[in-house]
Amino acid sequence: MTKPRFLTQLFTISSFLFLSIDNSVSASSINPYPEEIKEVLAKYKIDESKITSQRTIRDFRNKRRIFGYDTYIRFEDCKGYLQIVQHRFGRVDRIYTRGECKFPRIESF
């Protein structure tokens, strides 16, 4: 076997192994249930104009299906974030804040 072909095969195999590693969290994605997020913001009277970023991560605890979605919302007037944890069908399971961000009736850690 020639060196270039061997290196190509080695690269292909190592790439496949790297991509098949079971990670419990996937990269950032678009939340397929944005209405539920808007309902949370409205329910707790959170000013959407203060939001600086919103990031949703798909949670894969099983390689075959999405377990749920974790949405992190950052604000211009506090360090930290609001996290909204959703079931894979969109139901909001948990809401809490981290860092300096505080909202009435929302648990903070």
N, C-alpha and C positions, 0 to 999 in steps of 0.2 A: 504494500500500500504506500502511495507517495505521501510525502509530508502535507502538502496542501489539502489533499482529500481527507487525510486523517484529522487534520485540524478542523476542517469543516464539519466532519461527523462529530468530533468531540464538542465543538461549539453548539451544534444542533442538540445533542443529547443533554448537555449542561443547561441549555436554555429551557428545554422541556422540563427538566427536573426543577429548575428554579420556578417556573410558572405553575407547576403542580403542587407546590408547597401549600399546605392548608393554613391560610391566614384567616382569623376570625373576623377581620374587618377589611372591607374593600376600599377602593379609592373614592374620592368625592364624586357625587352623582346628583342628578336632579331629583328632587323629592316628587314622587308620583302622587302624593296626597297634599298639595299645597293648601287646600281649603281647611283642613284640620289645623294646620299651623296658623292660618289667619283667624280661625275660631279661638284658638288659645290666646293669641295676641289681643283680640277683642274682649274676651272674657275677663282677662286680667288688666284691661285698660292700659296696654303697653303701647307707647307711642312709636309707630312704625317709622316715623321720620328720623328717629334717633338711631336706627339700625345702620351699622357700617358694613357688616358682612353677614352672610348666612351660608352655611355649608352643611350639606347632608351627606352622611356616610352610610352605605348599605352594610348591614351586619350579616355576615355569612358564618353561622356557627355550624352549618351543615353544607358541604360542598354542593349539594344538589338544589338548594333553595335559599332564598333570602329569609333571614330570621326577622329582620325589622329594619328600621331606619333611625339614625341618631342625627338630629338637626341641632347645630350649634349656631347661636345668634349672638353676635357681638354688637355693642352699643358705643356711641361716641362719648357718653358721659360716665362710663364706669369701666374699670379693668376687670375682665372676667367674661362670662357668657351665660346665656340662658340655654339650657339643653332640653329638648323635647324628644322623648323616646317614643317611637311608634311601632306598633305591631306590623307585620308584613302586609296586612290588609288596611293599614292606615289608622287604626284605632290608637288614640293617645294613651299610652300606658303610664307615663311618668313625666313630670315637669320639675325641674329644679335649676338653681343657679350655682355658679362657682365664682370664686373671687369676690370682688367688691360689688358686683351687680346684685341688687336686692329689689324685690317687688313684693307688695303686700299679698299674703295668702300663698306665696310660693316658697317651698322649702329651699334652704340655702346650705351649702357645704363649704 
